[in-house]
Amino acid sequence: MESVAVALDSGAHERIQMPLFLTVILPPIIAFCIALFLTGWIRRYALSRELLDHPNQRSSHSQPTPRGGGLAIVVTVLAYVIVAGILGQLDWSLAIGLVGGGAMVAGIGWADDVRSTPASLRLIVHFAAASWAVAWIGGFPSLDVGVMVLGMGFLGSALGVIAIVWAINLFNFMDGIDGIAGVEAVCMGALSGLLFLLRDHAPWATLSFVVAAAAAGFLKWNWAPAKIFMGDVGSGFLGFLFGSLAVASERAGTLPFLVWVILFAAFVIDATVTLLRRIPLGAVGQAHRSHAYQRAVQAGLSHSRVALGFALFNVFLGIAALVAVKHVQWMVATLLVATVAGVGMYVVVERRQPFHPDNATR
């Protein structure tokens, strides 16, 4: 398979030359409009088929709400990837990896939204999708840590697959209140797009901006009080997409993997710390509402305030990522600062609404 490592730089392969407006600005505008329209259509479809999330003990909502709105993001982004591949704006190996893997993750997510599927089946599909993506990307043979590049060989590809699977699932874990997953997708897409532009990689930037714009179109419907939920179809797809782009951009030398970890820190820390605290309780596979963002709502904050809080923290993470990009020798130190800040936010919530075993097992 042709490696994406040689793709998307000037002269790497022939592409149709277009003005900046057509290649960077117009696609996100179109993506926003399509996702906005499709989300409304999917909402009407979900209502007609009674695809509803009904409130229960682990819910953070009080009214039956349609689910599956993230399908609008999936359709919009994958359509762009296909068109960009045809026009030569994206390397075909990357496009095939994203479309094939993304379709797998979105497909099993939609099936779970329509009719619950076994967790084991979902995990198998997630690993298959991640393996497909890493194979078409060309592996994950090295890791840029700023002061040096660590060679990882075949082990790197295995780690890349695990990282993508974790991204799929943690994005799903964090989609539990109105607006939060949409806000995270908008922030990560916009911030990574700006970093790609800073490094003179416009095609990568456009893809990130398209993701942000599609998420923004969906967010119009998902902002509190949500008229439709993202569902596993959208949350899993976004996790797959960002995880795959992190591996691909490291492989291609367009944006280091660790910079993506910085941008993703808000979700990574909440999901990972919560999972580690639930493992001793034997509650890993059980529904719960013990994430920090959920406990912030339980403490009295509105869904919109929590989502905006994540957006504000993401601005800080964007600045940290910029520092890591401009001063690569500080990359690991910047990641540590972002981690400490994220843990600090977690501790603030812990003091207001402590983690409780009952919340972790229901």
C-alpha positions as CSV (number, residue, x, y, z in Angstrom):
1,M,0.0,0.0,0.0
2,E,1.2,3.5,-0.8
3,S,2.2,5.2,2.4
4,V,0.6,8.5,3.4
5,A,4.0,9.6,4.5
6,V,4.7,11.0,1.1
7,A,1.3,12.6,0.7
8,L,-0.1,16.0,1.0
9,D,3.1,18.0,0.6
10,S,3.7,20.1,-2.5
11,G,5.2,18.0,-5.2
12,A,4.3,14.7,-3.4
13,H,1.9,13.8,-6.2
14,E,-0.1,15.6,-8.8
15,R,-3.3,17.4,-7.7
16,I,-5.7,19.8,-9.3
17,Q,-4.6,23.3,-8.4
18,M,-7.5,25.5,-7.0
19,P,-7.7,28.9,-5.4
20,L,-7.4,29.0,-1.6
21,F,-11.1,29.9,-1.2
22,L,-12.2,26.8,-3.0
23,T,-9.8,24.4,-1.2
24,V,-9.8,25.8,2.4
25,I,-12.7,28.1,3.0
26,L,-15.6,26.8,0.8
27,P,-15.6,23.1,1.9
28,P,-16.2,23.9,5.6
29,I,-19.1,26.3,4.7
30,I,-20.7,23.6,2.6
31,A,-20.1,21.0,5.3
32,F,-21.8,23.1,7.9
33,C,-24.9,23.6,5.7
34,I,-25.1,19.9,4.8
35,A,-24.8,18.7,8.4
36,L,-27.3,21.3,9.6
37,F,-29.9,20.1,7.1
38,L,-29.1,16.4,7.5
39,T,-29.4,16.5,11.3
40,G,-32.9,18.0,11.0
41,W,-33.8,15.3,8.5
42,I,-32.4,12.5,10.8
43,R,-34.3,13.9,13.7
44,R,-37.6,13.7,11.8
45,Y,-36.7,10.1,10.8
46,A,-35.8,9.1,14.3
47,L,-39.1,10.5,15.7
48,S,-41.0,8.6,13.0
49,R,-39.3,5.4,13.9
50,E,-39.3,6.1,17.6
51,L,-35.5,5.9,17.9
52,L,-35.5,7.6,21.2
53,D,-33.3,7.7,24.3
54,H,-35.6,7.4,27.3
55,P,-34.4,8.8,30.6
56,N,-33.0,6.3,33.1
57,Q,-30.9,6.2,36.2
58,R,-27.7,7.0,34.3
59,S,-29.2,9.7,32.1
60,S,-28.4,13.4,32.3
61,H,-31.7,14.3,30.5
62,S,-35.3,14.2,31.5
63,Q,-37.2,13.9,28.2
64,P,-37.3,11.2,25.6
65,T,-34.9,12.4,22.8
66,P,-34.1,11.2,19.3
67,R,-30.7,9.7,18.8
68,G,-28.4,9.1,15.9
69,G,-27.9,12.7,14.8
70,G,-24.2,12.1,14.5
71,L,-24.9,10.3,11.2
72,A,-25.1,13.7,9.6
73,I,-21.4,14.3,10.6
74,V,-20.4,10.9,9.2
75,V,-22.1,11.4,5.8
76,T,-20.7,15.0,5.5
77,V,-17.1,14.2,6.4
78,L,-16.9,10.9,4.4
79,A,-18.4,12.6,1.4
80,Y,-15.7,15.3,1.6
81,V,-12.9,12.8,2.0
82,I,-14.1,10.9,-1.1
83,V,-14.3,14.1,-3.2
84,A,-11.0,15.4,-1.9
85,G,-9.4,12.1,-2.8
86,I,-10.9,12.2,-6.3
87,L,-9.6,15.8,-6.8
88,G,-6.2,14.9,-5.5
89,Q,-6.4,17.1,-2.4
90,L,-6.0,14.1,-0.1
91,D,-3.8,11.1,-0.8
92,W,-5.9,8.0,-1.7
93,S,-4.2,5.8,0.9
94,L,-5.4,8.2,3.6
95,A,-8.8,8.5,2.0
96,I,-9.3,4.8,1.8
97,G,-8.2,4.3,5.4
98,L,-10.6,7.0,6.7
99,V,-13.6,6.0,4.6
100,G,-13.3,2.2,5.1
101,G,-12.6,2.4,8.8
102,G,-15.0,5.2,9.4
103,A,-17.8,3.4,7.7
104,M,-17.1,0.3,9.9
105,V,-17.2,2.3,13.1
106,A,-20.3,4.4,12.0
107,G,-22.1,1.2,10.8
108,I,-21.8,-0.6,14.1
109,G,-22.6,2.6,16.0
110,W,-25.8,3.1,14.0
111,A,-26.7,-0.6,14.6
112,D,-26.3,0.0,18.3
113,D,-28.4,3.2,18.1
114,V,-31.2,1.4,16.3
115,R,-31.0,-1.9,18.3
116,S,-28.4,-2.6,21.0
117,T,-25.5,-4.7,19.9
118,P,-23.1,-6.8,22.1
119,A,-20.1,-4.9,23.5
120,S,-17.8,-7.7,22.3
121,L,-19.0,-7.3,18.7
122,R,-18.5,-3.5,18.8
123,L,-15.0,-4.0,20.1
124,I,-14.2,-6.4,17.3
125,V,-15.4,-4.0,14.7
126,H,-13.4,-1.1,16.4
127,F,-10.2,-3.1,16.2
128,A,-10.9,-4.1,12.6
129,A,-11.5,-0.5,11.6
130,A,-8.4,0.7,13.5
131,S,-6.3,-2.0,11.9
132,W,-7.6,-1.1,8.5
133,A,-6.7,2.6,9.0
134,V,-3.2,1.9,10.3
135,A,-2.5,-0.4,7.4
136,W,-3.5,2.1,4.8
137,I,-1.7,4.9,6.6
138,G,1.5,2.9,6.3
139,G,1.9,2.0,10.0
140,F,3.1,4.0,13.0
141,P,6.9,3.3,12.9
142,S,8.1,6.3,14.9
143,L,7.1,8.9,17.5
144,D,8.3,12.5,17.5
145,V,8.8,13.6,21.1
146,G,10.4,17.0,20.2
147,V,14.0,16.4,21.2
148,M,14.2,13.1,19.3
149,V,12.3,10.6,17.2
150,L,11.7,7.3,18.8
151,G,11.7,4.3,16.4
152,M,8.9,1.8,17.2
153,G,8.8,-0.6,14.3
154,F,5.9,-3.1,14.2
155,L,5.2,-2.4,17.8
156,G,4.3,1.1,16.8
157,S,1.5,-0.1,14.5
158,A,0.0,-2.2,17.3
159,L,0.1,0.9,19.6
160,G,-1.5,2.9,16.9
161,V,-4.4,0.5,16.6
162,I,-4.9,0.5,20.4
163,A,-4.7,4.3,20.4
164,I,-7.4,4.6,17.8
165,V,-9.7,2.0,19.6
166,W,-9.3,4.0,22.8
167,A,-10.1,7.2,21.0
168,I,-13.3,5.6,19.6
169,N,-14.5,4.5,23.0
170,L,-13.4,7.5,25.1
171,F,-15.3,9.8,22.7
172,N,-18.3,7.6,23.2
173,F,-17.8,7.7,27.0
174,M,-17.7,11.5,27.0
175,D,-20.9,12.0,25.0
176,G,-23.2,12.1,28.0
177,I,-24.6,15.6,28.2
178,D,-26.0,18.1,25.7
179,G,-23.4,19.7,23.5
180,I,-20.2,18.3,25.0
181,A,-19.1,16.0,22.2
182,G,-20.1,18.5,19.6
183,V,-18.1,21.2,21.3
184,E,-15.0,18.9,21.6
185,A,-15.2,18.0,17.9
186,V,-15.5,21.7,16.9
187,C,-12.6,22.7,19.0
188,M,-10.3,19.8,18.0
189,G,-11.2,20.3,14.3
190,A,-10.7,24.1,14.4
191,L,-7.5,24.0,16.5
192,S,-5.8,21.2,14.5
193,G,-6.8,23.0,11.3
194,L,-5.1,26.2,12.4
195,L,-2.0,24.2,13.4
196,F,-1.9,22.5,10.0
197,L,-2.1,25.9,8.3
198,L,0.7,27.2,10.5
199,R,2.8,24.3,9.3
200,D,1.7,25.0,5.6
201,H,-0.3,21.8,5.1
202,A,-3.5,23.2,3.7
203,P,-5.2,19.9,2.6
204,W,-4.9,18.6,6.1
205,A,-6.2,21.9,7.5
206,T,-9.3,21.7,5.2
207,L,-10.1,18.2,6.4
208,S,-9.9,19.4,10.0
209,F,-12.1,22.4,9.3
210,V,-14.7,20.3,7.5
211,V,-14.9,18.1,10.6
212,A,-15.3,21.2,12.8
213,A,-17.9,22.7,10.5
214,A,-19.9,19.4,10.3
215,A,-19.9,19.1,14.1
216,A,-21.0,22.8,14.4
217,G,-24.0,22.1,12.0
218,F,-25.0,19.1,14.2
219,L,-24.4,21.2,17.4
220,K,-27.1,23.6,16.4
221,W,-29.5,20.8,17.1
222,N,-27.6,19.3,20.1
223,W,-27.1,22.4,22.2
224,A,-29.0,22.3,25.5
225,P,-31.8,21.4,25.6
226,A,-30.9,18.9,22.9
227,K,-33.4,18.2,20.2
228,I,-31.4,15.1,19.1
229,F,-28.4,13.2,20.5
230,M,-25.3,12.3,18.6
231,G,-25.5,8.6,19.3
232,D,-22.8,6.0,18.9
233,V,-22.8,6.5,15.2
234,G,-21.3,10.0,15.6
235,S,-19.3,9.7,18.8
236,G,-17.5,6.5,17.7
237,F,-16.8,8.0,14.2
238,L,-15.3,11.2,15.6
239,G,-13.1,9.3,18.0
240,F,-11.9,7.1,15.1
241,L,-11.3,10.1,12.9
242,F,-9.3,12.1,15.3
243,G,-7.3,9.0,16.4
244,S,-6.6,8.1,12.8
245,L,-5.6,11.6,11.9
246,A,-3.2,11.7,14.9
247,V,-1.4,8.5,13.6
248,A,-1.5,9.6,10.0
249,S,-0.2,13.1,10.6
250,E,2.7,11.7,12.7
251,R,3.5,9.2,9.9
252,A,3.4,12.0,7.3
253,G,5.3,14.5,9.4
254,T,2.5,17.1,9.2
255,L,1.6,17.3,12.9
256,P,3.2,15.2,15.8
257,F,1.0,12.6,17.5
258,L,1.8,14.2,20.9
259,V,0.3,17.5,19.8
260,W,-3.0,15.6,19.2
261,V,-2.8,14.2,22.7
262,I,-2.5,17.7,24.0
263,L,-5.6,18.8,22.0
264,F,-7.5,15.7,23.2
265,A,-6.4,16.1,26.9
266,A,-9.8,17.2,28.2
267,F,-11.5,14.0,27.1
268,V,-8.5,11.7,27.6
269,I,-8.1,12.7,31.3
270,D,-11.7,12.5,32.3
271,A,-12.3,9.2,30.5
272,T,-9.1,7.5,31.5
273,V,-9.1,8.6,35.2
274,T,-12.8,7.5,35.5
275,L,-12.1,4.2,33.9
276,L,-9.2,3.5,36.2
277,R,-11.3,4.3,39.2
278,R,-14.1,2.0,38.1
279,I,-11.9,-1.0,37.4
280,P,-11.5,-2.0,41.1
281,L,-15.3,-1.8,41.4
282,G,-15.8,-4.4,38.7
283,A,-18.0,-1.9,36.9
284,V,-16.1,-1.4,33.6
285,G,-18.9,-2.8,31.4
286,Q,-21.8,-1.2,33.3
287,A,-23.6,2.0,32.5
288,H,-22.8,4.9,34.9
289,R,-22.7,8.6,35.4
290,S,-19.5,9.1,37.3
291,H,-17.4,11.0,34.7
292,A,-16.3,14.4,36.0
293,Y,-18.5,16.2,33.4
294,Q,-21.5,14.3,34.5
295,R,-20.8,15.0,38.2
296,A,-20.4,18.7,37.3
297,V,-24.0,18.6,36.1
298,Q,-25.0,16.8,39.3
299,A,-23.3,19.5,41.3
300,G,-25.7,22.1,39.8
301,L,-24.1,23.3,36.6
302,S,-26.1,23.4,33.5
303,H,-25.2,21.3,30.4
304,S,-24.4,24.4,28.5
305,R,-22.1,25.8,31.2
306,V,-20.2,22.5,31.4
307,A,-19.9,22.3,27.6
308,L,-18.6,26.0,27.5
309,G,-16.2,25.1,30.3
310,F,-14.7,22.4,28.1
311,A,-14.6,24.8,25.2
312,L,-12.6,27.3,27.3
313,F,-10.3,24.6,28.5
314,N,-9.7,23.6,24.9
315,V,-8.6,27.1,24.1
316,F,-5.9,26.7,26.7
317,L,-5.0,23.3,25.2
318,G,-4.8,25.0,21.8
319,I,-2.3,27.5,23.1
320,A,-0.3,24.7,24.7
321,A,-0.4,22.8,21.4
322,L,0.8,25.9,19.6
323,V,3.8,26.2,22.0
324,A,4.6,22.5,21.4
325,V,4.5,23.1,17.6
326,K,6.6,26.3,17.7
327,H,9.1,25.0,20.3
328,V,9.4,21.3,19.7
329,Q,12.0,20.9,22.4
330,W,9.2,21.7,24.9
331,M,6.7,19.2,23.5
332,V,6.8,16.7,26.3
333,A,7.0,19.4,29.0
334,T,3.9,21.1,27.4
335,L,2.1,17.8,27.4
336,L,2.8,17.4,31.1
337,V,1.5,20.9,31.8
338,A,-1.7,20.2,29.9
339,T,-2.0,16.9,31.8
340,V,-1.5,18.6,35.2
341,A,-4.1,21.3,34.2
342,G,-6.6,18.6,33.2
343,V,-6.1,16.7,36.4
344,G,-6.5,19.9,38.3
345,M,-9.9,20.5,36.6
346,Y,-10.9,16.9,37.5
347,V,-9.9,17.6,41.2
348,V,-12.1,20.8,41.2
349,V,-15.1,18.7,40.2
350,E,-14.2,16.0,42.7
351,R,-14.3,18.5,45.6
352,R,-17.7,19.7,44.5
353,Q,-19.2,16.3,43.7
354,P,-17.1,13.4,44.8
355,F,-16.9,10.2,42.9
356,H,-19.3,7.7,44.5
357,P,-19.5,3.9,43.9
358,D,-23.2,4.1,43.4
359,N,-22.8,6.4,40.5
360,A,-20.1,4.2,39.0
361,T,-22.2,1.1,38.9
362,R,-25.6,2.2,37.6
